[in-house]
């Protein structure tokens, strides 16, 4: 049996790192979106209003 030598080009490693980072970011975004949707459904079922104590600014424009 002959030994096998393996060479991995640095550009391939860079490409793999970018691909893995892209997958991680995409999965994180999808989880965040579904978590927000699930949280909204639970809050609606329990009757919780997240915006109850928030102040709302008016869109009035003052003319000088």
DONU-441956 format. One record per atom (N, C-alpha, C): atom name; x, z, y. Coordinates in nm, 4 decimals. Atoms other than C-alpha are relative to their C-alpha. Last residue first. Layout:
DONU-441956
{atom->CA&east->X&up->Z&north->Y}
...
***
This chain:
DONU-441956
{atom->N&east->-0.0523&up->-0.0647&north->-0.1209}
{atom->CA&east->-4.1303&up->1.1402&north->7.7958}
{atom->C&east->-0.0437&up->-0.0694&north->0.1231}
{atom->N&east->-0.0463&up->0.0961&north->-0.0995}
{atom->CA&east->-4.3362&up->1.0428&north->7.4936}
{atom->C&east->0.0427&up->0.0748&north->0.1240}
{atom->N&east->0.0138&up->-0.0463&north->-0.1378}
{atom->CA&east->-4.3568&up->1.2807&north->7.1994}
{atom->C&east->0.0533&up->-0.1060&north->0.0944}
{atom->N&east->-0.1121&up->0.0456&north->-0.0822}
{atom->CA&east->-4.4121&up->1.1206&north->6.8604}
{atom->C&east->-0.0265&up->0.0441&north->0.1440}
{atom->N&east->0.0306&up->0.0294&north->-0.1390}
{atom->CA&east->-4.6380&up->1.3053&north->6.6162}
{atom->C&east->0.1266&up->-0.0381&north->0.0754}
{atom->N&east->-0.0651&up->0.1257&north->-0.0356}
{atom->CA&east->-4.5508&up->1.2771&north->6.2483}
{atom->C&east->-0.0278&up->-0.0390&north->0.1448}
{atom->N&east->0.0914&up->0.1063&north->-0.0417}
{atom->CA&east->-4.6295&up->1.6413&north->6.1741}
{atom->C&east->0.0796&up->-0.1236&north->0.0388}
{atom->N&east->-0.0178&up->0.0447&north->-0.1370}
{atom->CA&east->-4.3973&up->1.8626&north->5.9758}
{atom->C&east->-0.1006&up->-0.1099&north->0.0318}
{atom->N&east->0.0091&up->0.1439&north->-0.0117}
{atom->CA&east->-4.5195&up->2.0366&north->5.6636}
{atom->C&east->0.0127&up->-0.0379&north->0.1462}
{atom->N&east->0.0511&up->0.0449&north->-0.1285}
{atom->CA&east->-4.4105&up->2.3899&north->5.5834}
{atom->C&east->0.0018&up->-0.1523&north->0.0036}
{atom->N&east->-0.0854&up->0.0908&north->-0.0752}
{atom->CA&east->-4.3735&up->2.4899&north->5.2213}
{atom->C&east->-0.0673&up->-0.0409&north->0.1300}
{atom->N&east->-0.0686&up->-0.0707&north->-0.1084}
{atom->CA&east->-4.5404&up->2.8007&north->5.0799}
{atom->C&east->0.0898&up->-0.0897&north->0.0849}
{atom->N&east->0.0854&up->-0.0967&north->-0.0687}
{atom->CA&east->-4.8023&up->2.6317&north->4.8598}
{atom->C&east->0.0677&up->0.0615&north->0.1219}
{atom->N&east->-0.0122&up->0.0223&north->-0.1435}
{atom->CA&east->-4.5945&up->2.3267&north->4.7710}
{atom->C&east->-0.0791&up->0.1009&north->0.0832}
{atom->N&east->-0.1389&up->-0.0169&north->-0.0427}
{atom->CA&east->-4.5314&up->2.4255&north->4.4089}
{atom->C&east->0.0147&up->-0.0084&north->0.1514}
{atom->N&east->-0.0294&up->0.0986&north->-0.1040}
{atom->CA&east->-4.9022&up->2.4769&north->4.3396}
{atom->C&east->0.1406&up->0.0250&north->0.0528}
{atom->N&east->-0.1082&up->-0.0418&north->-0.0884}
{atom->CA&east->-4.9634&up->2.6539&north->4.0064}
{atom->C&east->0.0274&up->-0.1133&north->0.0994}
{atom->N&east->0.0506&up->-0.0140&north->-0.1359}
{atom->CA&east->-5.3005&up->2.5969&north->3.8414}
{atom->C&east->0.1037&up->0.0475&north->0.0994}
{atom->N&east->0.0029&up->-0.1422&north->-0.0359}
{atom->CA&east->-5.1755&up->2.6671&north->3.4904}
{atom->C&east->-0.0530&up->0.0235&north->0.1414}
{atom->N&east->0.0820&up->-0.0740&north->0.0977}
{atom->CA&east->-5.2652&up->2.3201&north->3.3615}
{atom->C&east->-0.0153&up->0.1468&north->0.0387}
{atom->N&east->0.1394&up->0.0395&north->-0.0200}
{atom->CA&east->-5.1325&up->2.1528&north->3.6792}
{atom->C&east->-0.0929&up->0.0768&north->-0.0947}
{atom->N&east->0.0463&up->-0.0630&north->-0.1235}
{atom->CA&east->-4.8077&up->2.3516&north->3.6573}
{atom->C&east->-0.1453&up->-0.0350&north->0.0296}
{atom->N&east->0.0172&up->-0.1428&north->0.0282}
{atom->CA&east->-4.7649&up->2.2492&north->3.2934}
{atom->C&east->-0.0518&up->0.0722&north->0.1240}
{atom->N&east->0.1173&up->-0.0155&north->0.0858}
{atom->CA&east->-4.8247&up->1.8827&north->3.3785}
{atom->C&east->-0.0281&up->0.1474&north->-0.0299}
{atom->N&east->0.1186&up->0.0253&north->-0.0810}
{atom->CA&east->-4.5810&up->1.8979&north->3.6711}
{atom->C&east->-0.1266&up->0.0181&north->-0.0820}
{atom->N&east->0.0188&up->-0.1162&north->-0.0862}
{atom->CA&east->-4.3141&up->2.0600&north->3.4528}
{atom->C&east->-0.1248&up->-0.0162&north->0.0861}
{atom->N&east->0.0530&up->-0.1077&north->0.0846}
{atom->CA&east->-4.3574&up->1.7888&north->3.1899}
{atom->C&east->-0.0277&up->0.1247&north->0.0839}
{atom->N&east->0.1382&up->0.0350&north->0.0365}
{atom->CA&east->-4.3162&up->1.5151&north->3.4526}
{atom->C&east->-0.0640&up->0.1118&north->-0.0826}
{atom->N&east->0.0821&up->-0.0135&north->-0.1198}
{atom->CA&east->-4.0072&up->1.6845&north->3.6006}
{atom->C&east->-0.1471&up->-0.0309&north->-0.0301}
{atom->N&east->0.0147&up->-0.1429&north->-0.0255}
{atom->CA&east->-3.8549&up->1.7283&north->3.2542}
{atom->C&east->-0.0900&up->0.0230&north->0.1206}
{atom->N&east->0.1006&up->-0.0532&north->0.0921}
{atom->CA&east->-3.9269&up->1.3629&north->3.1752}
{atom->C&east->-0.0208&up->0.1501&north->0.0180}
{atom->N&east->0.1315&up->0.0572&north->-0.0314}
{atom->CA&east->-3.7447&up->1.2462&north->3.4870}
{atom->C&east->-0.1075&up->0.0592&north->-0.0902}
{atom->N&east->0.0473&up->-0.0571&north->-0.1252}
{atom->CA&east->-3.4499&up->1.4822&north->3.4378}
{atom->C&east->-0.1388&up->-0.0497&north->0.0371}
{atom->N&east->0.0401&up->-0.1377&north->0.0286}
{atom->CA&east->-3.4113&up->1.3831&north->3.0736}
{atom->C&east->-0.0556&up->0.0655&north->0.1258}
{atom->N&east->0.1243&up->0.0058&north->0.0777}
{atom->CA&east->-3.4100&up->1.0153&north->3.1715}
{atom->C&east->-0.0511&up->0.1403&north->-0.0315}
{atom->N&east->0.1084&up->0.0409&north->-0.0896}
{atom->CA&east->-3.1504&up->1.0747&north->3.4442}
{atom->C&east->-0.1336&up->-0.0018&north->-0.0733}
{atom->N&east->0.0277&up->-0.1102&north->-0.0929}
{atom->CA&east->-2.9257&up->1.2720&north->3.2091}
{atom->C&east->-0.1134&up->-0.0331&north->0.0955}
{atom->N&east->0.0733&up->-0.1016&north->0.0767}
{atom->CA&east->-2.9551&up->1.0030&north->2.9416}
{atom->C&east->-0.0353&up->0.1182&north->0.0897}
{atom->N&east->0.1343&up->0.0525&north->0.0274}
{atom->CA&east->-2.8560&up->0.7348&north->3.1938}
{atom->C&east->-0.0846&up->0.1015&north->-0.0769}
{atom->N&east->0.0767&up->-0.0022&north->-0.1246}
{atom->CA&east->-2.5622&up->0.9407&north->3.3238}
{atom->C&east->-0.1427&up->-0.0478&north->-0.0233}
{atom->N&east->0.0257&up->-0.1400&north->-0.0358}
{atom->CA&east->-2.4320&up->1.0122&north->2.9735}
{atom->C&east->-0.0849&up->0.0085&north->0.1266}
{atom->N&east->0.1014&up->-0.0518&north->0.0923}
{atom->CA&east->-2.4692&up->0.6467&north->2.8721}
{atom->C&east->-0.0357&up->0.1438&north->0.0350}
{atom->N&east->0.1280&up->0.0639&north->-0.0307}
{atom->CA&east->-2.2834&up->0.5300&north->3.1802}
{atom->C&east->-0.1122&up->0.0502&north->-0.0877}
{atom->N&east->0.0491&up->-0.0622&north->-0.1236}
{atom->CA&east->-2.0035&up->0.7826&north->3.1249}
{atom->C&east->-0.1356&up->-0.0588&north->0.0390}
{atom->N&east->0.0464&up->-0.1347&north->0.0350}
{atom->CA&east->-1.9644&up->0.6644&north->2.7645}
{atom->C&east->-0.0566&up->0.0696&north->0.1235}
{atom->N&east->0.1218&up->0.0153&north->0.0798}
{atom->CA&east->-1.9457&up->0.3006&north->2.8765}
{atom->C&east->-0.0577&up->0.1367&north->-0.0364}
{atom->N&east->0.1089&up->0.0406&north->-0.0885}
{atom->CA&east->-1.6968&up->0.3813&north->3.1521}
{atom->C&east->-0.1315&up->-0.0122&north->-0.0754}
{atom->N&east->0.0305&up->-0.1159&north->-0.0838}
{atom->CA&east->-1.4739&up->0.5746&north->2.9107}
{atom->C&east->-0.1160&up->-0.0325&north->0.0937}
{atom->N&east->0.0742&up->-0.0968&north->0.0820}
{atom->CA&east->-1.4945&up->0.2886&north->2.6608}
{atom->C&east->-0.0380&up->0.1232&north->0.0807}
{atom->N&east->0.1345&up->0.0539&north->0.0219}
{atom->CA&east->-1.3914&up->0.0354&north->2.9280}
{atom->C&east->-0.0851&up->0.0974&north->-0.0819}
{atom->N&east->0.0705&up->-0.0122&north->-0.1275}
{atom->CA&east->-1.0954&up->0.2511&north->3.0305}
{atom->C&east->-0.1436&up->-0.0485&north->-0.0139}
{atom->N&east->0.0301&up->-0.1424&north->-0.0156}
{atom->CA&east->-0.9882&up->0.2814&north->2.6664}
{atom->C&east->-0.0771&up->0.0232&north->0.1294}
{atom->N&east->0.1098&up->-0.0288&north->0.0931}
{atom->CA&east->-1.0128&up->-0.0953&north->2.6239}
{atom->C&east->-0.0419&up->0.1457&north->0.0118}
{atom->N&east->0.1224&up->0.0515&north->-0.0614}
{atom->CA&east->-0.8029&up->-0.1486&north->2.9374}
{atom->C&east->-0.1212&up->0.0242&north->-0.0904}
{atom->N&east->0.0541&up->-0.0932&north->-0.1003}
{atom->CA&east->-0.5376&up->0.0841&north->2.7941}
{atom->C&east->-0.1287&up->-0.0500&north->0.0663}
{atom->N&east->-0.0358&up->0.0409&north->-0.1344}
{atom->CA&east->-0.4949&up->-0.1444&north->2.4878}
{atom->C&east->-0.0609&up->0.0977&north->0.1011}
{atom->N&east->0.1209&up->0.0055&north->-0.0821}
{atom->CA&east->-0.5291&up->0.0346&north->2.1577}
{atom->C&east->0.0441&up->-0.0277&north->0.1428}
{atom->N&east->-0.0279&up->0.0001&north->-0.1428}
{atom->CA&east->-0.2504&up->-0.0413&north->1.9137}
{atom->C&east->-0.1324&up->-0.0134&north->0.0736}
{atom->N&east->0.1175&up->0.0191&north->-0.0836}
{atom->CA&east->-0.2788&up->0.0493&north->1.5471}
{atom->C&east->0.0422&up->0.0086&north->0.1456}
{atom->N&east->-0.0279&up->-0.0454&north->-0.1359}
{atom->CA&east->-0.0129&up->0.0191&north->1.2841}
{atom->C&east->-0.1181&up->-0.0380&north->0.0876}
{atom->N&east->0.0659&up->0.0788&north->-0.1034}
{atom->CA&east->-0.1211&up->0.0021&north->0.9230}
{atom->C&east->0.0376&up->0.0586&north->0.1353}
{atom->N&east->0.0544&up->-0.0772&north->-0.1123}
{atom->CA&east->0.1057&up->0.1288&north->0.6461}
{atom->C&east->-0.0576&up->-0.0945&north->0.1068}
{atom->N&east->-0.0823&up->0.0097&north->-0.1199}
{atom->CA&east->0.1396&up->-0.0954&north->0.3400}
{atom->C&east->-0.0622&up->0.0827&north->0.1121}
{atom->N&east->0.0842&up->0.0000&north->-0.1162}
{atom->CA&east->0.0000&up->0.0000&north->0.0000}
{atom->C&east->0.0895&up->0.0000&north->0.1236}
***
